[in-house]
Amino acid sequence: MVTILLSVMFALLAAGSNALGTVLQRRAALTVPASRSLRIGLIRDLVHTPVWFGGMLGVIFAALFQALALATGSLAAVQPIFILELPLALVIGGMVFHVGLSRKAWLCVACIVAGLALVLLSLAPTGGREQVPGIWWLPALAVTGGIGAALVLTGLRRPAGLTRAASLAAAAAIGNAVTAALVKSAMNILSAQGAGAFFTAWQTYSFAAVGAFSLFLLGVAMQGGPLIGSQPALTLGDASVSFCLGVTLYGEQPRAGFWLLPALMGLGVLLYGIFGLSHTRCLAQCLDPGRDELDAMGQPATARG
C-alpha cells in the first residue's frame, strides 16, 4: 500500500512539474523578439531569461519524479496519471498569463480528475514482472514503431490542420508511452544491478533517444494545427498505449468483470473533460498565448515557429 501511495505521489509531482515547466517555457518564449524566433539567437535570448531556467528545472524534475514513480509503481497505473498535466497546465497558465478560467473550463477540469480517479480505482492494475525479457521488446517496439511511423507519414502528408496535428501528436504519444516503458526497465536495472549496469544498458540510451524524438514530434504537432487536434491525441494516446504496454509487456493485471462498468463510466466522464477542455479558449490562451497575436496580424495560426 505504501509503495502504491509513493508511486501516485511521484506521478502527481511529475505531472505538476511538467505542467509548470511547459507554462514557464512558453512564458519565456514570449519575451524573445518575434523576428528572431527561428534563428540561433533564440537560444542565447532564452538562456538570459530566468523564467526559461525555471521552465527547464520543471522539466528536469518532472523526468526525475516520473522515473521514481515508474520504479515504485506499475506502468498501467502510473502513466495515465499524467493526464492531470493538462488541467494543471491550465490552472498554472491561468495564473501566469492572467487568464480567467470559465465555468466550463472548471467543469472540464473536475471531469478529468473524477473520471481518471474512477477509471484507475476500478481497474486498479496490480502485479506484473519487474523486468521484461529482452526478446519480448522486439515485437512491442516493432508494433509501436510501425504504428508511429504510419501516423507520422499521415500527418506530414496532410496540410496544416486538425488531421495533421492529431496524427503527429498521436505518434508523439506512442513515443512517450514507449519511453515510459523503457524508463521503468532501466530503473529496475539501476535498482538491481547498480549504476554501471544502468549506463551500459540499451534501455537507458533507447529511452533518451525515443523521448527526445517524441518531444520533437510534439513540437511539430503543436505547429501543425489547433489544440483540439493535438491535445486529446497526446493525452489519451499516451495513457492508453502505456496501459496496453503495462498489461502486455509487464504482465500487470487490471480488474475485470463488474469493475469494467464503473471504469467505462469513468472513461466517458474523462473523455468529456478532455475534449471539452480542448475546445475552450482559455486553454489556448494558457498553452499557446502567442497564437491570438499572430492571428491579429493576419498570419495563419498554424504557421507559428
N, C-alpha and C positions, 0 to 999 in steps of 0.2 A: 504493500500500500504506500509506504514511504517513497519507494522508487517511482511509482506512478505519479505521485504528487510532485516529486522533483522534476520529472520529465515534463509535466504540464507547466510547471513554473518556468523552467528554462525555455520552453516553447513560447510562452507568453512574453517573456523578456526578449526573445529573439524577434518576435513579431513587432513588438513595440519599438525596439532599437532600429529595425529596418525601416519602419514607418517614419520614425524621426529622422533617420539618415536620408531617406528619399526626399522628404519635405525640405530639409535644410540644404540639400544639394540643389534642388530646384530654386530655392530662395537665393542661393549664391549665384546661380546661372543668370538671374535677373539683373545682377549688378555688372555683368560683363557687357561691354558695348556691343550692340546688335551687329554692327558692321564687321566684327571680328569673331562672330560666333562659330565660324567654320575654319578658323585659322589656328596655327600652333600657339599664337599669343593667348588663346583661351586658357591654356594650361597655366601659363605664367600669371594671368589675372586671377584665376581661381586659387592658386597657391597663396596669393597675397590676401585672400578673403577668409577671415576667421570662421565665418559661417560654413564655408566649404569644408574646413578641417573638422568642424563639429559633425557635418554630414558623413564624412569618411569614418570618423570614430563610431558613429552609429552603425554603419555598415559592417565595420570590423567586429564590434561587439555582437552584432546580430549573428555573424558567422560563428563566433565562439559559443554563443548561447545555443545555436542550432546544433552544433557538434555535441555539446553536453546533453541536450535533450534527446538526440538520437542515440547517444551512448547509454542512456539510462531508461529509454522507453522504446516502444515498438514503432516502426516506421508508419504503419497504418493508422496509429493513433496520434502520433506527434505531428506529422506533416500537415494533415488537414487543419490543425490549429492555426497555421499560418494564414488561413483565410481571414483571420481577425486583423491582419495587417491592413486590409482595405478600409474598414471602418476606423481603425486607429489613425491611419494616414489622413482620413477626412477630418477627424477631430483635431489632430495636431495641426494640420494645414489650415483649418479654420482659425485657430489661434494665431498662427504665424502670419497668415495673409489677411487677417481681419475679415474673414468671410463668415457671414451669418448663416447658420445651418437651418434649413427649412424643417417644418414638421415632418414632411415626407422623408427627408434625409434621416432624421432621428428615428422614425418608424422603421426604415430600412436597416439602420444600424441595430436596432433591437431585434429585428427578424433574423439578421445574420447571426448574432450572438445566441439567441434562443434556438434557432434551427440547428446550428452547429453543435450546441450542447446536447440537444435531443438526439441527433444522429450518433454522436460519439458515445453517449451514455447507453444508447440502445444496442449498438453493435459491440462496443467495448472489446476491441481486439486484444487478445492475450496470447501468451505462449510464443512459440517461434524459436528458431535457431539463432545462436549467437553469430555464426559465420556462414556465409554462403559458399559451397564448394565451387572451386574455380571454373569447372566446366559448365556449371549452371548459368554463369554470366553470359556465355556465348549466345544462346537463344534469346535471352532477355535483352541484351544490347542490340542484337540483330533486329528484333521486332520493334523496339522503341526507336532505334536509329532509322529503320525503314519508314516508319510512320512519320517521324520527324522530318526526314528528308522530303517525303511527299508533300507535307504541309508547307515546307519552305518553298519548294518549286511552285506549288499552287499560289502561294502568296506573292512570289516575285513575278509571276506571270500576269497578275491582276493589277489593274490601275489602282491608284491610291483610293482607299475607301474601306467600307466595312469588311468585305471578304479578305482583303489583303491584311488588314490589321488583325482580324480574328485568326487567320491561318498562321501568321508569323508568331502571334502570341501563344497559340496552342503548341507550336513547335518549341518555343521557349519554355512553356510549362512542362513539356515532356523532359526537356533537358534539366530543369530544376528538380524534377522527381528522380531522375537517374542520378543526378548529383547527390541528392539526399541519401539514396540507397548506397552509393559508393562511400559517402562520408561515414555512414553507420558501419560499414565494413572496415574502413580504415581506422575508425576509433576503437573498434574491437581489437584490431591488431596492435594498436598503441597500448591498450589496457593489458592485453595478454602477453605481448612479446617485447614491449618497450619501444623507445624512440628509434633505435636502429632499424628495427623491422618496419616501423611506420614510414620512415623516409626512404626505404628501399622497396616498398610495396607498390605494385602497379595501380592499386586503387587510389593511392594518395595523389599521384600525378594525373590520373584519369578524372577524378572529381574536380581538380583545379582547372583542367582543360575544358571539360564539359560545362562547368559552371561559368567560366569566362565567355564561352561561345553563347551560352544561353542568355547571359547579360547583354551581349551584343545584339542577339536576335530581338530581345525585348526592346532595345532602343530603336531598332528598325521598325518594329511593330508599332511603337508609340508614334513614330513619324509617319507611318503609312496609313493612318486612319483614325477615326474617333475612338474615344474611350469605351463607348458602348460596344465596340468590336473587340478591342484588345483586352479590356479588364475582366469581363466574365470568362473569356477563354483562358486567360492566365490563371485566374483564381481557382476556377473549377477544374481546369486541366491538371494543375499541379496536385491538388488534393486527390482527385480520382485516380490518376496514374500512380501516385505514391501509395494509395490504398491497395491497388492491384499488385504492385511490386512487393508490398509488405506481405500480402497473402500468398503470392506465388513463389517469390524468391526466399523470403524469410520464414515462410510457413506459419505466419500469425493467423489466429483463428477468431473471426468475429462471431458473435452470437447470431443464431438463425431462428427459424420458426416464428413464434409470436412476436419476437423483437423486431422483425422486419417491418411490421405495421407502423410502430412509432418512428422507426428510422426513416421510412418513406414520408411520413408526415413532416418530420424534421427537415428532410431534404426539400420538400415543397416550400416550406417557410424560408429555408436558406436561399433557394433559387429566387424566390420573390424578392428577398432583400438585396441580393447581389445585382440582379437585373434592374430592379427599381433604383438602387443607388447609382448604378452606372448611367442612368438616364438623367440624374439630377445635375443641374447647372453648377451647384456648389462643389461637386466632386471635381468637375473640370477646372474650376477656379482654384481649387486647392492643389491638384496634382499637375495641372498644366496651365499655370496662371498667365503665361505669355501668349496663349493662343488667341484670346479675345483681342489683344492689342494688334496682333498681326492681321486678324480679320478686319479690324477697323481701318487698316492701311491698304486694304484691298488685295491682300495676299491670301492664297488658299491656306486653310488651317493645316493641311497635311503636308505643306511644303516646309515646315519648320526643320531647322537643323539642330 
